[in-house]
Amino acid sequence: MSRNDDGQNRTTRLSRRRLIQSGAATTGLTALGGCLGGSGGGGSSGPVRVGVLSPLSGAWTVYGKAHRRGFELAMDEVNANGGINGRDVEVIVEDTQTDPKTVTEKAQKVIRQDNVDVVAGTFSSASRNAAAPVVTQEDKVLLYPTFYEGQDQENFPGTCNDLLFMFGIVPSQQAAPWMDHMTSEHGSNFYMVGSDYVWPRFTNKRVKANLQELGGNVVGEEYIPLGTSDFGSVLSRISNSDADIVFGTLTGTDTIAFAKQFYSRGLNEEFTYWTVDDEEFATQGKGPQAAHGTYVSFDYFHTIDTELNKQFVSKVQSEYGENAGMDTVGAAMYNAGHMFAKAANEVGSVNTDDIIGGLEGLSHTGPQGELKMREKDHQMVLPSYLTRVPESWSDTNDFEGMFEIIDKQESVTPETANCEFPLGKGN
């Protein structure tokens, strides 16, 4: 069986499979959910409802499909194994359109109209920060999957919140473990190029601190407005710099445009390009010519050689087509779905306070390895992988050959969040 990424099933699902509601198509399925006796809001009858907020259009569409696929597959597996406390899980998908204002609207919609028990998703830090006040007001847990800058009480107090659980990797796990390797192998002068919003700025702030400890230097630092297509002036400044490594925190379509222009100018022959954004789908968008030799570090890659990941990838391709891929955010959504279900089954409830208690300190084996949700700050302990796009990669649909693993660390504990503890609702 396979399904479309627009949320419509291609074939009739089995009775224990989740129901999908998406965008304008939600009305009929909402009625169907009511016929099934769904109560939402922690009720004990009918389906458990989860609202998924994914960027299925706009600048971050490149990430949205895997984002959504991961959670859908997790809920398929949960339903096939008896659901949550004997109840099926119904997934209500909304397109956030890569727009924080739309995130706010969609978060309100799934909670107030669809009466979900928990919310999963959003993508960028800006979209997470847009959803946080809504889930706080409505007292719902948000399962956040994206690699991000880390909680920060001073600058982003909404992230230091009992209701938010972070399933993605942070700079102390994603970049810090590989700083010594990259500087010793490629040089210690960094030119930083990022998109102009929260995640790139604060990621670079943390990477600069690591670089300073190693005696390195930042010889250039620029933040580019989202939606930029011409990077000529930036590339000229890089070309004239003393950089050894170009460190990229550009996102979405911008990272693809930058890489293509970087490589077309031959700058890959002069500088090492290391990005903490270009997962499978961004790299696919760049294509082999603009990706060869690029270093990428994350907690998850499609090519990880574990039995569980092989099974996971096989399910992805069975459901979505033989050329379907997976990335770090999709894997995080998959883990978030399974850990939410595991917590709910262990505590026997989907009430918000019970879910918080069930998730705190919870261990899980994911496609990338052993994971744990740290109780104190709701941040995941994760593996970390350093990879490189090999010259042998030539087919944009070949996710298996896209990255070669240079090194890995089985479990990396993140820096403690910059929060006031204990975490509290409404911070």
N, C-alpha and C positions, 0 to 999 in steps of 0.2 A: 504494500500500500504506500502511496505517497500523497502528500498534501501540498497545496499552493501556499506561498508565503503571504498571500493577501488575506489569509485567515479562513478561507472557505475549504472545507474538506472535499477531496476528490471522490471519496467513497464513503458509504455509511459506516460510522464507527461502531465498535462494540458497545454494549450497554454501560460498561464501566469507564468509558473514555470521556474525557472532559469535553464540555461544550465550549465553542468559541464565539465570542461576540466581538465585533470589530467595527469601529467607526460608525458610519451611517447605518450599518446592518444590524445594530444592536437591538432595535425595538422588538422585533419578533422573537428573538432569543431571550430577551428579558421576560417577555410574557411566558415563554416556555419554562424558564427557570421558576416563575411563580407557580405554574401548574405542577411543577415537581415538588413544591412545598418548600422552596428555599427561603430561609429566613435571614441569612447573613448576620452580621453584627454579633457573632459568637453564639448564635442559636444552635440548638441541638438536633434540628431536623432539616431535611433537605440538603442540598449540596453546600459544601464549603466554597466560598467565593473568593477569588483572588483577582485584584485589578492589576494588570500589567501595562505599564507606561513605556512605550518603545518609540525611538525615532525612526519611523518607517518612511518619512519623507523629509526633504530639506538637506542641509549640508552634512548631516551625520547618518544619512540613509545607509552609507557604506557599512555602518556597524549594526544597523537595526535588525536585519534579518537574523543574524546569529543570536543577538540579544533575545529575541522572541523565541527562536527555535529551542534554545537551551531550557527555558522555563516550560514550554509546551511538552518537550520530551520528558522532563522530570515528572510533570503531572500525569502524563500518560502512564508512566511506570508506577507512580503512586496509586493511581486508580486501578491499574491491573493487579496490584497487590493488596486490594481491600480498601483503598482510599484513606481518609483521615477519620479515625474513630468510627469506621464503618460507613462513612459518608463519601460520596463522590466529590471530586474537586472540579469546579467550574471556573474556567479562566476567561476573564473579560479583558480583551486587548484594546488599547486606545493608542492612536498615533499622536505623539507629542509634536510632530512636525519640526523638530529641532528648534523649538521656540519656548523659552521659559514661561511666557504668559499662557501659552497653550497647556503647558504642564500643570499650571495652577488650575486651569479650567477642567482638565481631564481628571486630575486628582479629586477635585470636588465632585465631579460627575460619578466616578466609580464608587466613591464613599457614600454620597448622599442619595444618588438615584439607584445605583446598582447594589448598594448595601453590602459591599465586600467586607470580608473579615480581615484582610491584610492587603497591603499594596507592595508590588515588586517592580523594580525598574527605575526609570529615569536614566539618563545617560551622563550628561556633563555635570560638573560641579554646580554650574549655574542652574541647571534643571533640578538637581537634587535640592538646592537651596530654595527653589521655588515651591517644591513639594513639601518641604519640611514644615512650614507654618500650617499647611492644610492638615497633614497627618497629626500634628500636635494638637490642633484645635479639635479634631475629630477623634483623637485618642486611638489611632491605628498604627501598627508597626509598618515601617518602610524597609524593605529588603533592597539595599543598594548594591549593584554589582560591579561598578566601573573602577578601574585603576584611577587613583585620585591623589590629592596632595596631602591628605591626612587631616584629622580633626584639629580645630583651632578655636579655642574659646574666645580669644581676643578679637580675631578678625571675622570668624564665622561661627558665632555661638550656637546657631541652629544645628550644627553637626554634633555638638556635645549633648546628645539627647538620648534619653532612655529608649525612645521609640525607633531610633535608627540603628540598623545593623549593616556593617560594611563588609562586603564579600570580596572586594577587589584589592589589588596590591597597591602599596604606598611606596614613596621614594626610598625609604630606608630598607625596603625589601627588593625593589625593582632596580634601582641604580646603585645604591651604596655598596652592595656585595661585589660589584664588578668595577668599581672605580680604580682599585689598585691594578687589576688586570689591564684595563683599557689605558691607563696612563703609562704603565710600564712598557706596554707593547706599542703604543701609538703616539705617546707624547702627552704633556700636561697643560697645553694651552688650549682652552675651550672657546669656541664661538657659539653662543646660545641663540637659537632662533625659535620663537614660539608664537602661538596664537595669543591674541590679547584678551585673556580672561583669567579666571581664578587658577585653574589647574596648572597652566604653564608657568605662571609667575611664581607660585609657591613651590612647585616642584623644583624650579631652578634655584630658588632661595635655599632649599635644602641640599641640592647638589653642589652649589657653590661652597657651602660649609664643609662638605666632604672633600671637595677639591682643595680648599685652603689647608686642611689638615695634611694633605699629601704634598703640599708645596706647589700646587698648580696655580694657574692664573686664568681669569676670564678676560679674553682680549676683545670681546664684542658681545653685546646682548641686545636683542631686538624683539619687539612684540608687534605682530602684524594683525591688522583687523581681519576678522573672519570674512570669508568671501573674496579674499585677494586672489587674483589670477596671474599677475605679473610680478615676479620676484627679481627682476633685472637689477635694480639698484642695490638690493640686499646682497645678491650674489657678487656684485662688483666689490662691495665692501669686504665680503668674505675673502674674495680672491686676493685682495690687497692687504690682508691681515697676516699676522704671524701665527694663526691657529694651526693646531695639529688635528683637533677633533671638532667637527661641527655637531653640536648636541641639539637634536630636534625635538621640540614639543609642539609642533604644528599639528592640527587635527583635521579630520574629514577630507573634503575635497582639496583643501589648502595644502595638506602634506603631500598629496599626490602631485599637484601642480608644481610645488617647490622641488620635489625629487626629480621630476622629469626635466626641469630646467637646470638643476644642479648637475645632472649627468650629461645633459646635452652640451653643456659648456666644458665638459671634461674635468670638472672640479673633483670628481671622485678619484682622479689620478693624483691630486695634490693633497687632499684631506680625507681623513677617515670620517665617515658619517655614521653616527650612533643615534638612534631614535628610540624613545620610550613610548611611541604611539603606533608605529606602523605594523600592526598585527596582520593577520592573514588577508583581510579584505582590503585594507589600504595598500598592502604590498601587491595584491592582485591588481588593483587599480593602477598602480605604478607600472606594472609589467616588468619582465626580466631586465630589459635594457636600463631601466632607471632604478633597479633594485640591487643588482649584483654587488656584493661586497658590503652592503649595509649591515650594521650590527643592530640587533633588536633584543631587548630584555623584557621578560614577562614571567608570570607564574605558570602560564599555560601556553602550549603550542599544539596545533593539530597533529604534528609529527611525533609527539612524545610516545615513547615505546613502553607503555604499560598495558597490561591486559585489559584493565578497565577502560583506558582511553581508546583502545582498539574497538571495544564493544560500543563505546559511546559514539565514535566516528561512524561505525557501521550503521548504527541506528539513525544517525543524522542523514546519511546517504540513502538509506532505505526509505526514509520518510520524505526527503526533500529532493532526491535525485542524486545520481552517481557523482556529479560534479559539485555537490553541496559541500561547503567547508564549515569549520568551526573556529572560534577564536577565544581569547581570554574572557571577554565579557559574556559570551554565550556559555562558556564553562561555569562562570560565576553565577549566572542565572540558573543553570542546571543544579549547581551545588546549593544555591539559596532555596530552590524549590524542594529539594530532598531534605535539607536541614530543617526547613519550616515544618514539613510533614513529620519528620522524625521527632521534633520537639513537641508538636501537637499530639502525636500518638503517645508519647511518653508521659505527658502531663494530663492527657485525656480531655483537652479543651482547646478551643481557638480563641478564647477570651484574651484580650491584649496583655494583661498582666501575667497570665499563665504562659503565653508565648514568649514574653520577655525572659521569664525565668527559665523556660525550657531551652532557649537558644544560648543563653549565657553559659560559657564553658563547654559547649557541645562539641564533640569530636566527630569527624566524618572522613571517609576515604573518597576522594574525588578523582576525576580522570587524571589530574596532574600529580596526585600523591596524597599524603596525609595532611589533614586540615584541622584547625581548631578555632572556634570563635572565642576570643579572649573575653573573659567575663568583665574585666574592669572597664574597658573602653569600646567594646563591641567591634573590635578589629580582628581580622583573620590572621592567624599564623599560617604561612603558605610556603611552598617551595619557590625557588627562583632559578630561572634558566637564562643563560646568555647564548644567543644564536647569531648566525651570519647567513645571509642569502648567498648560496654557492653559485659559481659560474655555470654549473651543470643544470640549474633550473631554467627551463626554456618554455614551459607550458603554463599559461596563467591559471589553468584549471587543475594543475598538479599541486595540491596542498601538501602532499606527502614529501615532495622534493623541494618545497619552498624554503625551508630553514634547516640548516645543519646545527646541531647543538654543540657549542664549544665547551661549555661547562655547566654544572648545575649545583645547587645547594638544596638538600632535601627538605629543610625546614628553616625558615628565616623568621625570627620574632621581630615584629616591627617596633620602632621606638614608641614609647608610651605617648598616648595622645596628649596634646596641649589643652587639657580640659580641667575643669574643677570637678573633683570626685566627691561623692558618687554622682554618676550621671543622673539628671533629673528631667522629667517631662517639662516642656515649655521653656527650656533654656534659650 
